[in-house]
Amino acid sequence: MGHAIIDCLAAIFEEVAAVEYLGEDVTVAEHMLQSATLAERSRRKDAVVVGALLHDIGHVAGDSGMFSMTDTKDRHHEVTGARLVERFFPAVVTDCIRHHVAAKRYLSATRHGYLDRLSDASRHSLSLQGGPMGAHEVERFARHPHLDEIIAVRLLDDAGKRPGMNTPGFPHFVPIIERLVEGHRPNQSKETHDAA
């Protein structure tokens, strides 16, 4: 089963290698590889590296299509991405994917200057995703059991948009993916948290 998801992910990365990440100066694959590379360079745990690598997989693996600067409705790529991988990875990885959009809303509401540092594309998508969280949403999201990892992936997402940055390709990350997949038991009890 582990090899099936790795083969699937490898095929996706190969297929989208040149797909533009609309509104950004990098392709979708470059963006995800940059986010994972920055995570690895900063010695983040495996779950954060893989969460960063796969956080935007729903943009290219789902049927909702790629985000566009002309969008008027949210495409919920984070939900699509999480559903794609949730059977294969620990909950923390899936939560990093599922909640990286919520983390943008959370940080926009709680971290001074965060909103001003977002790219134009991120600001546009934020407007479609509900804008900064309200006080009740912030309070609820702050209790998420994987908050630290989710926030880390969000910040890596924001950082992984550097034109010309050299990164290893997808195969470099396969051993990390294998460790997480092999260590995950789909029937084990998982803590879930429903966040905005």
N, C-alpha and C positions, 0 to 999 in steps of 0.2 A: 504494500500500500504506500509506503514511504517513497519508493522509487517512482510511483505513478504521479504523485504531486510534484516531485522534483522535475520529472520529464515535462509535465504540464507547464510548470513555471519557466523552465528553460526555453520551451517553445514560445511562450508569451514574450519573454525578453528578446528572443531572436526576431520575432515577428514585429515588435514595436520599436526596434532599435533606432529607426529614423522617424518615428511618429512625433510630430511637433506637439509640444506641451503648450497649448495656445495661451498667449499672454505672457509667456516666460521665454528666456533666452537659451533654454536647453530642451532636449527631447524628453519624453516621458521616461525612457530607459535611463538616460543620463541623470535625470533628477533622482530617481530611486537609487541608482548605483552611488551617486554622490552622497545621498543621505546615509546609506549603509556604510560607505567608506569613512565618512566623518565619525560615525558611531564607533566603528572599529578602531580608528586612530585615537579616539578619546577613551579607549578601553572600556566601553560599555558592555554590559552583560549580553550574552547571546540573544536573549529575547528582544532586546532593544535593537540590536543590529538587524535581526530578521524583520522586526516590526517596521524599522525604517526602510528596509529593502522592499517590503511588500505593501507599504501603507497606501500607495496609489494604484495598486493592481486592479482595483475596481473600475478605474477609468478606461482600461483597455480590455478587460476580461468579461465585462458585463454586456448587457444588451442596451444599456442606456446611452452609450456613446460618450465621446470625449467632451469635456468641459469646453465651452466657448465663451469668449468675452461678450457675445451677444445673447447669452442665455438669459431667460427671464424666470426660470424655475430651477430649483436644485435637482441634480441628478442622483444624489445619495450614493455616490461612488464608494463611500466608506462602508456602507451596508453590504453592497455587492461584493466588495473585496473580502470582508470578514466572512461572509457566507461561503465564499470560494474555498477558504483555507481552514475553517474552524474545526473540521473533522480530523485534521492532521497535526495541529499545533496546540501547545498549551494555551490556556485561556488568556494569559498575559499577552501573548503575541496577537491573538485575535482581538483583544481589547485595544491594543495599540492601534490596530487598523480601524476598528469600528468607531473609536472615540477620538481619532486625531482631529476631526472637524470640530467636535465638541470642545476639545482642548484649545483650539483657536478662539472659539467663542469665550471660553473661560479666561484665557490669558488676556483677551481684548478687554474684558471687564475688570480684571484684577491686577494686571501688571502695567504700571505707568510706562507709557511710551511704546508699548508693544504694537498697538494698532498702527501707529505712525511708521513703524518699520516694515510693515507688510508690503509685499509687492502689489502692483495695481491689480493683477489677476486674483491674488488672495483677498484683497479688499472687496473686489466685485463678487467673488464666490461667497464671502462672508455675508454680504447683503442678502444673498439668496438663501443662506443657511440659518437665518434668524438673527444675525447681528450679535453684538456682545450679550452675554448671558445676563439675566436679571438676578437680583439678590437671592431668590429662592433656588434658582438653577445653580448658582455658584455654590451655595451651601450644600446642596445635594451632590454636585459633582466632586467637591472637595473631599467627600467621604469615600470616593472610589478606591477599592483596595489596590488597584494598580495605577494610582494617580501619578506617581513619580515616573514610571516607565512611559506612560501615555504622554506626559508633558515633555519628556526627553525626546520622544519620537516627533512630537509637534515641532520642537525647536530645531531638530535635525531636518525636518521637512522644510522649514523656513530657510535654513542655511544651504540646502542642497540645490542651489540654482545659480551655479557659477559657470559661465561660459568658458570652455576650454580646460576645465579641471580634469586632470588625469585620474582615472579610477580603474581598478581591476574590473573584469567582466563578471557576468553572473556565475560562471564556474568557480571563481574564487570563493564564493560564499556557500557553495554546496556542502562542504564539510560541517559548517555551522548549522545549516538547515537540517542535515542528517542527524546531528546530535539532538536537536530539538524534537524532530519527528520520531526518532527512535526512543526518546525518553518520555514520549507522550502516550498515555493509555486512554483511548477515547471513552472508555466506560468509567474512568475514575471520576470521583465527585469533584465538580468544578464550582467555584464561587462565581455567581453571576451578579451583575450590577446593571440595572437599567438606567442609563444616563441620557440626558438630552443631547 
